[in-house]
């Protein structure tokens, strides 16, 4: 999937097959921020305006804006896999998991 990118935020690009218009939302955050336009160029502009408006609104409210990819996430695995990973990790499960993800991404060419 392709995303619009601006100020560390990613936005989706989706067509409305009935109207032929485009729409999207900020991806990977909890707050719902949407935008729409008739062309891809206009959608990109609407996306950027939505990001700017979101950041301004958060500042006015004294609220920290949601940030995508904070660097933390929960992973649910079996207790046995958890045990094996901890034992193999040499006391740093975070580093072990980070290395495993990095290794997998390199194999995928990402």
N, C-alpha and C positions, 0 to 999 in steps of 0.2 A: 504494500500500500504506500502511496506517496502522501506526504504531508506538507502543508505550508509551514514555514519556519520563520519565527520573529521573536526577538528578545528572550530566547530560551523556551518559548512555547511552541507547541506543534498543533496544527489545526487540520481537521479532516476535510476532504473534498468529496461531496456526494451529489449525484444528480437527482432531481425530481423528474422521474420519467413521464409524468403526466403534464407538467408545465414546461419542461425543458430548462428550468432554472437550476442553479447550483446552490448548495447550502453546506454548512459545516458547523463544527463546534470545536472548542479547545479540547484537546485530547489529554488524557492521563492526569486530570485534576478532578477534584470533587465538585467544585462550583460549575454550574451550567452556563456557559457563555457561547452563544450562537451567532451566526452571521449568514447572509445570503446575498446573491447577486445573479446577474444574467450571463456574465462572461467570466472566464477564469481570471483574467486580469482584474476585473472588478471584484471578484471574490477575494483575491489576495489583498486588495486594498481594504475591503470590509473586514477581513480577518485582522489586519494590522490595526485598524481603528478599534476593533473589539478588544484586542489586547491592551491598547493604550487606554481605552475607556475603563476596562477592568482594573488596571493598575491605578488609575486616577480615583476610581470609586473606592478601592480598598484604602488608599491613602486618606481620602476624605473621612472614611469611617473608622480610621485607626486600626484597620484589620490587616494582618499579614496575608498577602495573596498566596493562594495555593501555588506550589511549584511542582512541576512534573519531575520525576526521577530524583527524589531526595537522597537516594543512595541506600535506602533501607527498604526491605520487603520481607514478608513472612513466607516461608516455604513449608509446605506440609509434605512430610515423607514418612515412611514407615519407621517405627522405633528401631528396628534392626539396621536400616540404612543410616539412621541418625547415629547410632552407636558406632558403626564402622567408620563413619566420617569423622566423628570426634576422636576416635583412637588413631586414625590415620593423619589427623590434622596437626599433630604436635602442639596442642594447646591453643591453636587459633583457628577455630572453625570458620570465622569470617574470612581470613586469608585463604583458607583451603577452598571455600566455595567461590571466592573471587577468582582464584587461579583456575578452578575448574571451568567457570564460565568463560574466562579469557581464552583458555585452551580450546574450548568448543567453538567459540566465535572465530578463532584463527582457522580452525579446520573448515568452517563454513565460508571463510573468505569475507567475513563481515567486519 
